[in-house]
Amino acid sequence: MKRHDLIVIGAGPGGYVAAIRAAQLGLDVACVEKEAALGGTCLRVGCIPSKALLESSEHYVVARNRLAEHGVRVGSVELDLAAMMKRKDKVVEGLTGGVAALFKKRKITRYAGQARFTAPRRVAIDDADKTELEAKHILIATGSVPTSLPGVELDGDRIGTSTEALAYPEPPKRLVVIGAGYIGLEMGQVWQRLGSEVTVLEYLDRILPGMDGELAKEALKLFKRQGLAFQLGCRVTGARVHGDRCVVEREGDEPLECDRVLVAVGRKPNTEGLGLDEIGLTLDERGRVPVDDRFATAVEGVYAIGDVIRGPMLAHKAEEEGSACVEGIVTGVCHINYDAIPGVVYTDPEIAAVGKTQEQLEQDGVEFRKGVFHFRGNGRARALAQLDGFVKILAHARTDRVLGVHIIGPRAGDLIAEAAVAIEFGASSEDLARSSHAHPTLAECLKEAALAVDGRQIHA
Ligand code: NAD
């Protein structure tokens, strides 16, 4: 039996950040991970490889279609998919290796294998030595796994999830994406840029559920203009491989034939094989581990964070929770402002949001004022030749406190950081409007939108 102060199960962004923070706070920390590489879904088969491909595929499109506008003439532009994939793998290797180095630096003990609870403060690992560990605190940070639909037969190849879509051997001629959420749009755009004919089937009558409606509407318009096809209000009832192609069945419509199917209809908490029954830990109706505001479960000494608990399945949300949870264990202070956690879709244009959507404020009967500024009125956006999109700020009608910021346009994912800080600090739109923003930058659009809350925008 090996003893530690804290055992973290899972080395994704939630788990590895919790382990590092706990080590900084003086705990003797162990982390158990079943995959050979650290970093979880995000680093291995999620955020990072998809961003590498989004970046590379954008270069391809820019070289093919947009350089001439800048007066740069290139000869024929060819896709070298193997090289693109190799670069992606290198980016992933660098980062997962980086986490291993950070563990070493912080003297975190790493165990390879799947951990299973044998008692509230004990886990057994399925490694060759059948290692048993004991700790005062155990943190479940096992993340999530893709879900599928009834009737959709995942074959781990042609009908697959984001994992397969990160490594198609060539651009499928026709790709059907089921689900117009984060994954469907990001990966759909990658393959559309690389030459696939992409059709996105979405059950709802809109894309990006949960995002501000005005943003989603603008995004739909722009994606369509790029050549992505959408069928909204479409319920997929089945998908299977049939000979050399795939067949997707839709309610009330003809079956759709294609070469590959990407199923992107959400993810579910990953608790399989953890032995939660063994310690009497029951899940909620959506398969999540219930926790209190200190991330403690109903079983003393057992905590949970990230995708395996309530809230959005986002790497940075898990990171915040990982740090807050171990700080709570060590110092007694544990706090997260969930209103200040941004969400970003890394498509072109990027789509980013923090705080409340307009629909949420309307539903809650909160009176607000709205300021909108379009990128086409911004000098830097014009120099970049990226004029699509806008910044929208929602501020409380009486107090002027910023309640929500929604951006669609160039570098929205980076621009949203200022808005998250503003919300975290309880800023008013007047605070943003009176803060100097360097000229010419895209960030000036935030200042202009803040001025627009009071009808004082300069460049529109
Ligand atoms: P999602 O929840 O974002 O979107 C799933 C979509 O599938 C929804 O629009 C839903 O209405 C639709 N859908 C559900 N059932 C359907 C059916 N039968 N037919 C057609 N459409 C159907 O899920 P996702 O895109 O799979 O992503 C999973 C998780 O990963 C999300 O929680 C997301 O937060 C996270 N993620 C985040 C990022 C990012 O931060 N950029 C990127 C990728 C994934």
Residues whose N, C-alpha, C, O or C-beta is under 5 A from the ligand:
A	BS01	NAD	L149 I178 G179 A180 G181 Y182 I183 G184 L201 E202 Y203 L204 P209 C234 R235 V236 A264 V265 G266 R267 M313 L314 V344 V345 Y346
